[in-house]
Amino acid sequence: MQTKKRLPTSRRQPEPKPWDDWRWQFRNRRRTADEIAETLDLGRKERLALGEVVKTYRSAATPYYFSLMDAGDPLDPIRRQCVPDTREITSEGGVEDPLEERAHSPVPGLVHRFRDRCLVVVTNRCAVYCRHCNRKRLWHEREKTLTPHELTAMAGYIEKRPAIREVILSGGDPLTLSDGRLEGILARLQAIEHVEVLRIGSRMPVVLPMRITERLCGILRRYRPLWFLTQFNHPREITTEAAAACGRLLEAGIPVLNQSVLLKGINDDFRIMRQLLYGLERICVKPYYLFQCEPVKGADHFRVDIWDGMRMMEKLWKTTSGLCLPRYVADMPGTQGKVPLQPVSFL
Ligand code: SF4
């Protein structure tokens, strides 16, 4: 992917570490409080506090994603997205399952909230555990992936419902599965006659762009129409490596859309958000949604007031081309789809 602007590049570690090997990156995720504290050079007190959070909400971040942060700045936007914060366990706000997904799960791992589409949670494992994740409740269980028996049950449910035309592979991050496992799931779902479109929701282009290999793209290509939804939240995440990963997907004929989450102190500033949207446009990733952060237990401190969000959108709307503009929406239980949040002057 060529862009006129110079993109930042991750701070590669010296050889012989196989920096570009996604499995190496995955195996070497910083997971424990000690590993994180060592990388960030934290003192004993902070290390203990981190340890307390990790007991409730697990943690992991790839060496690649860690390398994007300014480790000395506690307010760094990359650091805040992946390093545990004591507010996760001290804040009273939020609920475990704000979208009531459990109540809409007729078969374990399958969420069916809307008539024409359903969500298949293929794993609760991620390369990076984003501190603002709306499925933090899944982290209480050990890391696991879909069993063949569970896949059969899900496929059986979908087969009996001809109204389901779109299946979304989600998680966790589906791309933590091996190519072979992933292809098996895609093939099983695509074989269902009325399933017309597949979608994959994955943060890999952002947190582990090496995972988007030519081989993986070759597999995904075979299951088109397939849409790829990712989540860039800050312009500093758009690196040379991330742009190249998105470029490989696009060259394989897979459209790439972005779904950011509006996060306090990370991207709730008009200029930062505009930089992010411009950056996405330059790498040909369409800004699709900007989600209002849901009232999730353990992530309440990321929430931005809806009115502030709408004011920011109004400014963006007045100063940015339509191609760059995402729809600012809230996902709410009991609604027939995402609820658009727009200032009166939009109407
Ligand atoms: S990659 Fe997605 S599912 Fe995983 S922690 Fe981040 S937001 Fe949640």
Boltz pocket constraint, residues with backbone or C-beta under 6 A from the ligand:
constraints:
  - pocket:
      binder: B
      contacts: [[A, 125], [A, 126], [A, 127], [A, 128], [A, 129], [A, 130], [A, 131], [A, 132], [A, 133], [A, 134], [A, 135], [A, 171], [A, 172], [A, 173], [A, 202], [A, 203]]
      max_distance: 6.0
